[in-house]
Amino acid sequence: MPTAEGLLLVAHGSRDRRAAPVAHQVAAMVERLRPGAAAGAAFLELATPTPQEAVEALATRGVTDLAVVPFLLSDAYHAQQDLPAVAELAGSRGWTVRLSRVLGPDPRLVEAVAARLAEARAPEAPPLDAVVLAAAGSSNRQANDTVAETAADLGRLLGVPARCAFASAAAPTVEEAVGDLRASGARRVGVATYLLAPGFFADRIRASATSAGAVAVGEPLGACPQVAAIVADRADQA
Protein backbone atom coordinates (compact mmCIF):
# COMPACT_ATOMS: atom_id res chain seq x y z
CA MET A 1 0.00 0.00 0.00
CA PRO A 2 1.44 3.43 -0.89
CA THR A 3 2.11 5.65 2.07
CA ALA A 4 0.37 8.99 2.41
CA GLU A 5 0.75 12.10 4.46
CA GLY A 6 -2.09 12.46 6.90
CA LEU A 7 -3.82 15.24 8.74
CA LEU A 8 -6.02 14.71 11.76
CA LEU A 9 -8.29 17.50 12.98
CA VAL A 10 -9.04 17.05 16.68
CA ALA A 11 -12.07 18.88 18.08
CA HIS A 12 -13.48 18.93 21.58
CA GLY A 13 -16.79 17.32 20.65
CA SER A 14 -20.39 18.24 21.41
CA ARG A 15 -23.72 16.56 22.08
CA ASP A 16 -25.24 18.92 19.55
CA ARG A 17 -25.61 17.07 16.25
CA ARG A 18 -24.92 20.26 14.29
CA ALA A 19 -21.35 20.49 15.55
CA ALA A 20 -19.44 17.41 14.36
CA PRO A 21 -20.19 17.78 10.63
CA VAL A 22 -18.21 21.04 10.57
CA ALA A 23 -14.92 19.29 11.39
CA HIS A 24 -15.60 16.57 8.83
CA GLN A 25 -16.44 19.16 6.18
CA VAL A 26 -13.23 21.06 6.88
CA ALA A 27 -11.21 17.82 6.64
CA ALA A 28 -12.74 17.19 3.20
CA MET A 29 -11.90 20.75 2.13
CA VAL A 30 -8.29 20.28 3.26
CA GLU A 31 -8.00 17.15 1.11
CA ARG A 32 -9.00 19.25 -1.88
CA LEU A 33 -6.41 21.88 -0.94
CA ARG A 34 -3.69 19.25 -0.47
CA PRO A 35 -4.14 16.58 -3.17
CA GLY A 36 -2.67 13.29 -2.06
CA ALA A 37 -3.12 13.99 1.64
CA ALA A 38 -5.48 11.91 3.75
CA ALA A 39 -7.43 14.04 6.22
CA GLY A 40 -9.83 13.06 8.96
CA ALA A 41 -11.51 14.42 12.06
CA ALA A 42 -11.73 13.11 15.62
CA PHE A 43 -13.35 14.25 18.86
CA LEU A 44 -12.04 14.18 22.40
CA GLU A 45 -15.48 13.44 23.84
CA LEU A 46 -19.23 13.49 23.18
CA ALA A 47 -18.89 12.56 19.48
CA THR A 48 -17.28 10.00 17.23
CA PRO A 49 -14.89 8.98 15.88
CA THR A 50 -12.52 8.98 18.83
CA PRO A 51 -8.85 9.77 18.16
CA GLN A 52 -8.08 6.04 18.31
CA GLU A 53 -10.75 5.26 15.73
CA ALA A 54 -9.65 8.11 13.46
CA VAL A 55 -6.01 7.05 13.61
CA GLU A 56 -6.98 3.50 12.67
CA ALA A 57 -9.03 4.80 9.74
CA LEU A 58 -6.08 6.85 8.50
CA ALA A 59 -3.83 3.80 8.83
CA THR A 60 -6.05 1.93 6.37
CA ARG A 61 -5.37 4.76 3.90
CA GLY A 62 -1.61 4.23 4.15
CA VAL A 63 -0.78 7.11 6.48
CA THR A 64 2.56 6.91 8.28
CA ASP A 65 3.30 10.64 8.54
CA LEU A 66 0.67 12.57 10.46
CA ALA A 67 0.05 16.20 11.35
CA VAL A 68 -2.30 16.57 14.33
CA VAL A 69 -4.11 19.90 14.12
CA PRO A 70 -6.18 21.15 17.07
CA PHE A 71 -9.58 22.21 15.74
CA LEU A 72 -9.59 24.91 18.38
CA LEU A 73 -9.41 28.69 18.19
CA SER A 74 -7.34 29.31 21.32
CA ASP A 75 -4.54 27.66 23.24
CA ALA A 76 -6.39 26.63 26.38
CA TYR A 77 -6.76 23.41 28.38
CA HIS A 78 -7.54 20.95 25.61
CA ALA A 79 -4.74 22.15 23.36
CA GLN A 80 -2.22 21.93 26.19
CA GLN A 81 -3.35 18.71 27.86
CA ASP A 82 -5.30 16.50 25.45
CA LEU A 83 -3.71 17.11 22.07
CA PRO A 84 -0.20 15.90 23.05
CA ALA A 85 -1.82 12.62 24.13
CA VAL A 86 -3.40 12.26 20.69
CA ALA A 87 -0.03 12.84 19.05
CA GLU A 88 1.52 10.24 21.37
CA LEU A 89 -1.23 7.78 20.43
CA ALA A 90 -0.39 8.09 16.73
CA GLY A 91 3.34 8.03 17.43
CA SER A 92 2.99 4.70 19.24
CA ARG A 93 2.33 3.14 15.82
CA GLY A 94 5.82 4.14 14.70
CA TRP A 95 4.51 7.04 12.64
CA THR A 96 6.20 10.38 12.22
CA VAL A 97 3.84 12.73 14.08
CA ARG A 98 3.79 16.50 14.23
CA LEU A 99 1.50 18.51 16.51
CA SER A 100 0.52 21.93 15.19
CA ARG A 101 -0.56 25.00 17.07
CA VAL A 102 -4.21 26.01 17.35
CA LEU A 103 -6.02 27.94 14.61
CA GLY A 104 -6.04 31.34 16.30
CA PRO A 105 -4.99 34.02 16.27
CA ASP A 106 -4.91 34.54 12.51
CA PRO A 107 -5.96 37.54 10.38
CA ARG A 108 -8.05 35.22 8.22
CA LEU A 109 -10.25 34.40 11.21
CA VAL A 110 -10.94 38.11 11.64
CA GLU A 111 -11.97 38.33 7.99
CA ALA A 112 -14.17 35.27 8.36
CA VAL A 113 -16.07 36.47 11.44
CA ALA A 114 -16.57 39.84 9.75
CA ALA A 115 -18.03 38.06 6.73
CA ARG A 116 -20.37 35.99 8.91
CA LEU A 117 -21.54 39.16 10.63
CA ALA A 118 -22.15 40.87 7.31
CA GLU A 119 -24.23 37.89 6.17
CA ALA A 120 -26.50 38.42 9.20
CA ARG A 121 -27.55 41.90 7.98
CA ALA A 122 -29.73 43.02 5.11
CA PRO A 123 -27.73 44.61 2.26
CA GLU A 124 -29.59 47.91 2.70
CA ALA A 125 -29.08 48.05 6.49
CA PRO A 126 -27.04 51.00 7.80
CA PRO A 127 -23.52 50.11 8.91
CA LEU A 128 -22.81 48.90 12.43
CA ASP A 129 -21.40 51.47 14.80
CA ALA A 130 -19.89 48.97 17.26
CA VAL A 131 -19.09 45.27 17.42
CA VAL A 132 -18.68 42.55 20.03
CA LEU A 133 -16.60 39.42 19.42
CA ALA A 134 -18.18 36.67 21.53
CA ALA A 135 -16.29 33.47 22.38
CA ALA A 136 -17.00 30.49 24.62
CA GLY A 137 -14.65 31.65 27.37
CA SER A 138 -11.94 29.86 29.33
CA SER A 139 -10.38 29.73 32.79
CA ASN A 140 -7.08 30.29 30.95
CA ARG A 141 -6.37 34.01 31.01
CA GLN A 142 -3.98 33.85 28.07
CA ALA A 143 -6.67 32.27 25.90
CA ASN A 144 -9.12 35.03 26.83
CA ASP A 145 -6.49 37.69 26.15
CA THR A 146 -6.13 36.29 22.64
CA VAL A 147 -9.88 36.77 22.12
CA ALA A 148 -9.55 40.37 23.28
CA GLU A 149 -6.75 40.94 20.75
CA THR A 150 -8.86 39.41 18.00
CA ALA A 151 -11.77 41.65 18.96
CA ALA A 152 -9.50 44.68 18.63
CA ASP A 153 -8.41 43.47 15.19
CA LEU A 154 -12.07 43.07 14.18
CA GLY A 155 -12.82 46.60 15.33
CA ARG A 156 -9.93 47.95 13.28
CA LEU A 157 -11.10 46.01 10.23
CA LEU A 158 -14.64 47.36 10.52
CA GLY A 159 -13.61 50.81 11.71
CA VAL A 160 -15.80 50.74 14.82
CA PRO A 161 -15.36 50.35 18.59
CA ALA A 162 -15.04 46.70 19.61
CA ARG A 163 -15.29 44.63 22.76
CA CYS A 164 -14.74 40.97 23.52
CA ALA A 165 -17.29 38.90 25.46
CA PHE A 166 -17.63 35.37 26.75
CA ALA A 167 -20.48 32.89 27.06
CA SER A 168 -18.96 31.29 30.18
CA ALA A 169 -15.97 31.18 32.54
CA ALA A 170 -14.85 34.78 31.95
CA ALA A 171 -16.03 38.37 31.86
CA PRO A 172 -17.53 40.41 30.37
CA THR A 173 -20.66 38.57 29.37
CA VAL A 174 -22.26 39.25 26.03
CA GLU A 175 -24.99 41.27 27.74
CA GLU A 176 -22.39 43.38 29.55
CA ALA A 177 -20.34 44.06 26.42
CA VAL A 178 -23.35 45.02 24.31
CA GLY A 179 -24.71 47.13 27.16
CA ASP A 180 -21.39 48.93 27.59
CA LEU A 181 -21.27 49.87 23.92
CA ARG A 182 -24.89 51.00 23.91
CA ALA A 183 -24.29 53.09 27.04
CA SER A 184 -21.39 54.79 25.25
CA GLY A 185 -23.73 55.85 22.43
CA ALA A 186 -23.68 52.98 19.96
CA ARG A 187 -27.09 52.22 18.45
CA ARG A 188 -26.26 49.46 15.98
CA VAL A 189 -24.17 46.88 17.83
CA GLY A 190 -23.34 43.65 16.01
CA VAL A 191 -22.16 40.47 17.73
CA ALA A 192 -19.70 38.25 15.87
CA THR A 193 -19.67 34.64 17.06
CA TYR A 194 -16.09 33.46 17.55
CA LEU A 195 -16.80 29.74 17.50
CA LEU A 196 -16.08 27.06 14.94
CA ALA A 197 -19.41 25.23 15.04
CA PRO A 198 -23.03 25.55 16.13
CA GLY A 199 -24.02 24.24 19.53
CA PHE A 200 -24.74 25.23 23.11
CA PHE A 201 -22.42 28.22 23.29
CA ALA A 202 -23.47 29.60 19.91
CA ASP A 203 -27.11 29.41 20.97
CA ARG A 204 -26.30 31.12 24.27
CA ILE A 205 -24.42 33.91 22.50
CA ARG A 206 -27.30 34.51 20.11
CA ALA A 207 -29.91 34.60 22.89
CA SER A 208 -27.81 36.90 25.06
CA ALA A 209 -26.97 39.26 22.20
CA THR A 210 -30.58 39.52 21.10
CA SER A 211 -31.87 40.19 24.60
CA ALA A 212 -29.21 42.88 25.08
CA GLY A 213 -30.33 44.75 21.96
CA ALA A 214 -27.79 43.71 19.34
CA VAL A 215 -29.07 44.37 15.82
CA ALA A 216 -27.19 41.45 14.23
CA VAL A 217 -25.58 38.20 15.38
CA GLY A 218 -23.17 36.35 13.11
CA GLU A 219 -23.21 32.59 12.71
CA PRO A 220 -20.22 30.51 13.87
CA LEU A 221 -17.34 30.27 11.42
CA GLY A 222 -18.30 26.81 10.19
CA ALA A 223 -16.62 25.12 7.23
CA CYS A 224 -15.54 28.33 5.54
CA PRO A 225 -12.58 28.63 3.15
CA GLN A 226 -10.53 30.65 5.63
CA VAL A 227 -10.72 27.94 8.30
CA ALA A 228 -9.77 25.21 5.83
CA ALA A 229 -6.81 27.24 4.58
CA ILE A 230 -5.59 27.85 8.14
CA VAL A 231 -5.86 24.14 8.96
CA ALA A 232 -3.80 23.25 5.90
CA ASP A 233 -1.20 25.86 6.77
CA ARG A 234 -0.97 24.71 10.39
CA ALA A 235 -0.25 21.19 9.18
CA ASP A 236 2.47 22.46 6.84
CA GLN A 237 4.04 24.53 9.62
CA ALA A 238 3.91 21.81 12.29
Secondary structure, 3 states (H helix, E strand, C coil): CCCEEEEEEEECCCCCCCCHHHHHHHHHHHHHHCCCCEEEEEECCCCCCCHHHHHHHHHCCCEEEEEEEECCCCCCHHHHHHHHHHHHHHHCCCCEEEECCCCCCCHHHHHHHHHHHHHCCCCCCCCCCEEEEEECCCCCHHHHHHHHHHHHHHHHHHCCCEEEEECCCCCCEHHHHHHHHHHCCCCCEEEEECCCCCCHHHHHHHHHHHHHCCCEECCCCCCCHHHHHHHHHHHHHC
